Amino acid sequence: MCMPKRFLKFPENFLWGSATASHQIEGDCKNNDWSHEVFNRYKDQLPWMRQALEKIPDVGTSCDSFNRYKEDFDLIEKMNNNSHRLSIEWARIEPKEDEFDDQAIKHYRNVLEDLKRRNIKVMLSLHHFTSPAWFILKKGWEKSSNNKYFLRYVKYVVENLGDLVDFWLTINEPDAYVFCGYFHGWWPPMQKNKLKGLIVFRNLAKAHKRAYVLIHQICNDKFNNKPEVGFANSLQAYSSYIKHRLSNQLKQYFYYKVSNHGFYLLSGKRYHDFLGVNYYFQVRLNRKYSKLFSIQEDPSVEGRRMTDMNWLVHPHGIYEVLVDLSTYKKPIYVTENGIATEDDSFRKQFIHEHLEEIYYAIKAGVDVRGYFYWSLLDNYEWAEGYRPKFGLVAVDFDTKQRQMKESGEYYANIAKKNGLEL
């Protein structure tokens, strides 16, 4: 017996988009703390840069989106997207301390104007992991006094682009920045110092709070508009194997509170106009409940679906984190959700299953207003280089040719209909 198809219709004016980050698609700006040119330039001053030369893949020209952004935006239009999330590169805009590059900000203005001409709403990230080399030489986020440099950059950007931005993201995944850069030393500045990492986390929260106030002041005074300001938070769904053991439940509570809520609470609830959610996977907590900081059980031994990043695919987790955040009564945007896989049919299934769970969260009363798939393009994936393929669009990194995948066409149909069929 054939069951009738159901159509899950999303709210009117729901935002459909994809997300990118400047360093990952533009190519090397040669002045930030992920650049091999910078590593070579300062390897004698900062010894960790010698290690970075060996462990961090060279970004090279990547997708060359700095020059080919109109091709990318053509693809966004073909996917019926009404919004786009992108970032700008601080090290391009301020390559030397207190020396702003007028040509760089003019370029980014052209980029945003092109999106607006296409009637695409702009969500702009101000800091997506990379910082100027001169900022890192001053110990970067490790010193709270350095926040003034970030705020100076924010002021310059907002004064020049504030009329073209619909949503501002001050910082992308502060928890991931600290976890990968200071707890494990996988990313620049490649340290294993938890105390220093916690200091950085606090300083990032202070920077967000002050940037929030600054963005509102400039947009209100100069452009007579009310900006929407938030940050993009990396969230996981945490699960305990032993449900009846109180210690395991307390451990699960601890990780939800610290990982998923920590930055939001530390920076102050009133300094967020909306919540940005980056969700990719579930974390299975270690069965040895005494190991508080040994959290990850390897789920691949169970034969479950895994991505090429070795992340556990768990669509219901996005429902769990969205419902959990709904207590703050703020609008929510899924600012990243995507899968690294060579199997494009798997990507289509991933998109469908996660959007289905987002639909159920909306029906449960969660104020979800938009979804941004990560990523528009196959691109540079930080310490993993070019191996993982997240994109809705394939890129030949030699010729820079773009080719929309079937998953991109599938997503285009969802955006066009503002919903999906079961």
N, C-alpha and C positions, 0 to 999 in steps of 0.2 A: 504494500500500500504506500503510495507516494504522499509524503507530508507536504502541505502547502508551504511555500517559502515565506519567511518572515523578513521584513525590512526594518532595520534599526535606524531610525531617523535621528540625527543629531540636532541640537538646538539651532534656531535661526542665527545667522551671523557667527557661527562657529568658525574658528580660524583653522585652516588647513595649510600646512607649510612643511618645509624641511629646514635643516640647520647646517651651518658650516662654521669654520673658524679660520681666521686669516692665515696663520702660519701653516695650517694643514693644506690649504688650497692655493694660496697666492704664490708660494715659493719663498726662498730665503731672502729676508730683508737685510741680512749680513750685519745686523746690529742688536739682535736679541739673544737671550740666554739659551736658545736651542740651536744657534747657528754654529756650524763647524768653523766658519771664519772667525767668530768670536772665541771659540775654544782655542784655536791656534794663536790668536792675538794675545790672550791673557792666561795661557796655560802656566806661565812661570809665576804670575801673581796669585792665581787661584788654582792650586794643585788638582782640585776635583775636575777641572776641565780636561786634564790629561785622560782621566778615566772616562769622561764623557765622550772624548774622541773615539774611544774604543767601543763604547756600549750604546751610544745614541746614534741611530742611522742618520745620514746626511739627508736633509729634506730636498736639496737641489732646487729645481724649478717647479716641482710638484705638478699641479694642474694648470699652472700659469694663469690662475684666475685674476691676478692683478691686472692682466691685459685682456683676458677673455671673459670678463664678468658678464658681458651682454649675451654671450652664448649660453652661459649658465642661466641667466634670467629668461631667455627664450624657452629653455627647458622647464623652468618653473611655471611659465604661462601654459605650456603644453600639458602640464600636470594639473591644471585648473587650481593652482594654489592661490589663495588670496592674502598670504602672508609669507614672510621669510625671516629667518633668524640668521644673523651674520655677526662677525666681530671685526673690529679695526685694530691695527697693529700699533701699539704705543711706540715701539722702537722705530717705526717708519715716521711717525708724527713728531717725535722728539728724539732724534738719533743721538744728539749730544745734550748734555744737561742744560736746561733752560734755553735751548735753541730749537724752536719749532719750525718744521718744514712746511712752508705755505703750499708748496706743490703737492705734498702728501695729503694735506687736509682738503685741498681742492679736488684731488682724485677721489677721496672718499665722499665728498659732496656730490660729485658726478655719479658715483655708484648709487647713492641713496636717491638722488633725483631720478635716475633711470627706473628704480623700483616704484617710486611714487607715480611716474608717468604711466606705469602699467597698472596702477590702482592696487598695488600690493603693500600691505601694512608692513612696517619695519620694526623688528625687534633687534636691538643693537647691544652687543656685549662689549664692554669697555676693557675687560681683562680676561683673556681666555688662556691662562697658564703662562704666557710668555711676557717677559719684562725686558726693558732696555739693558744693555750690558753695563752702562754707567750706573744704573740703579743697583744692579747686583754688586758692583764694586763697592758700593756704600753699604753693603750687607742687606740690601733689599728689604723684604718684609720682616726681617728679624729685629729691626729697630722701629719702635713706634714713631719716633721722630721723622722717619722716612715717609710716613703717610702723607706729609705735606707735598711731596713730589707727585704722588698719585693724584692728589686733589688739584694740583696745578694743571696737570694733564687733563683731568676731567673738566675743569673750568674752560680750558681752551677748546676742547671738543664740543661741549654743550653750547658754548657761545657761537660756534661755527656751524653746528649741525642740528641744534635743538629744534628747529622748525620742521625737520624731516623725519623725526623719530617718534614712533607711536609707543614703544615700550623700551625701557632701559634695563639692562642687566649689568649691574656693577661688576660682579665677579662670578666667574664660572667655577663651580665645584671646589670651593675652598677646602673641603674635607679631603678630596682626592689630591689636591695640590700638596697638602700636608702629609697625607698618608704615603704618597709615592715619592715625595721629595725629601721628607724628614724622618718618617718612621722606617722606611725600607731602603731608601737611597737609590731607587730605580730611575728617578727623574732629577734634573737639575733642581737644587744644588747638590744632589747626590750625597746626602748626609743620613746618618742613622743616629738621630738624637731626638728622642721623644719630647724632652723638656723644651728644646728649642722649637720643635714643631708646634707645641701647644702655645708658645709665645707668638709664633707666626699666625696661628689660628685666631688668637685674640686680636692681633693687630689687623688682620683682614676684616674682622667683625667691626672694629673701630673705623676702618677705612670705608666700609659699606655705609655705616651710619652717617658719617660726615658727607660722603658723596651723595647720599639720599637727600640730605638737607640742601646741599649745593645745587643739585639738579633742579629741585623744586624752586629754589630761589631764582635761578637764571631763567628757567622756562616761564615762570610767572611774570618776572620783571621785563624780560626782553621780548618774549614771544606771546605773552598773554595766553598761555595755554597751561593746562594742568597735566604734568607728565605722569606716566605710570612707571614706577621704579621698583625693581626687585632684584633677586639674584637667582642663579641656576644652581639648585641643590642636587647632589647625587644621593639618591635614596635606594635602599635595598629592602626587600621583604625578608625578615629574619624568622627562621623556623627552628624550634627545638625538637629534637628527636623524642625526648622523654617528656611527655605532656603532663604526667602526674607528679613530677618532681618539682617542688617549689623552687629549689635552687636554679634549675634550668629555666623556669619561667622568669625568675628575677634577672637572670643573665640576658634573656631575650628582651625584657623590659629595658635593661641598661643600654643595650645596643640600639634599640629603637630611639630611646631618649637622647643619647649622646650623638649618634651618627645621623639620624634623620631629623632631629629637632634642635641639636646643639647650637648651630650657627644662627638659626632663626631666633632662638631665645637669647643668645649672647649679644646679638646686635640690636635687640629690642623689638618687640612685636609691632610697635607703631611706625617703625621705619621700613615697612614693606607694604606696597600697594597691592601686590599679588604674590603668589608663591609659584616659583618655577621648579618643575619636577623633572629630573633626569633619571629615568628608570631603565635598567637593562636586565637584572637578574635577581635571583633569590640566594641568600646565604644560609646554608645549613650549619647551625652552631655545633661546635665540637662536643661529642658525647661526654668527654671528660670535663665535667662541670667545674672542676677545681682550676682549670686553665682558662682564666678570664680573658687573657689576651691571645689565646690560640683559638680563633673563632671558626675557621673555615674547615668544614668537613668536605672531602673531595666527593662530589656527587657522581662523578663519571663512572665510579666503580659499580654504580647501580644500573648502568646502561641507559641512563636518561638522555634526553635531547640536550646537546651541548653546542655552543657556538664555536667558531674558529678562534675565539679568545679564551676558550675553555670556561665559558660562563654558562650556568644552568638556565635553561629556558623555562620560565615559570610565569605565564601570562597572568594568572590570578593575583600575583604579587603586586601588580600595578593597581588593581582594585583595592588591595589591602592598604597600600601606602596613601592612596587618594582619600579613602574613607578616614584613615587615621589623621590626615591633615585637615579634614573638614571641620574639626573642632575650632580652628582659628577663624572660621567664617570669613575667609578671604577668597577672591577669585583665584583659580588655579589654571596654569598652562603647563602642559606636558612639553617641556622645552627640549627634551631629547628622549628618543626611544628608537632603538634600531638593533640590527643583528649583523655580525660579521660572518659571512658564509659565501661560498662559491656556488651554492645551490639556490638559484633564484626562486624556485617554487617554495623552498623553505622560507625565504624572505616574505613571500606573499602570505604564507600561512602565519608567520610571526606577526605581520602587520594586522591581519584579520583578527587573530586571537586577542591581541592586546587592545585593539579598538573595541572589540566586543566587551572586554572587561571595563574599559573606560565608559562605554555606554551604560553598563549596569551601575557603575559608580554614580553617574549623572542621575539615573533613575532612583538611586538611593539617597539623593539630595545633595551630592557634592557639586559645587559650582565650577565645573571644568569648562573652560571657554576656548581651548585650542589645543592642537596637537602638531608637533614638529618632529618629523622623522629624521633620525640621524643615520646617514647623511645624504645630502643631495648627490654628492659625487664619491666615487672611490677615491681615497686620498691618503695622505701621510697620517699614520696612526701612532704618533709619538714614539715611544721606545720600541714599538713593533715595526716601524717603518711602513713599507708598502704591501706587506703580506696580507693583512686583514682587509676584506672587501665589504664595506658597510653600505655602499652607494646604491641609490635608485638608478644612477647613471654610471656606466662603465667609462673609464678613461684610459686611453693608450698613452702612457707616460712618455713615450718617445715622440709621437706625432701630436699629442694633446687632443686628439679626436675624441669627441663625446658620443656615446651611444646609449639611448635610453633602454633600460632593461624591461622585461615583462612586468616586473614588480613596480616599476615606475608607471607603466600604463595602467596597472591594476589600481595603484594609489590615485591616479588621475581620475579614474571612474568613481572611486569612493568620494573624492572631493567634489566632483561634478554633481553627484546625486545627494551630497551631504548626508551620507549614511552608507550602510553595507547590508548585503543580503546574507541571510543564514542558509 
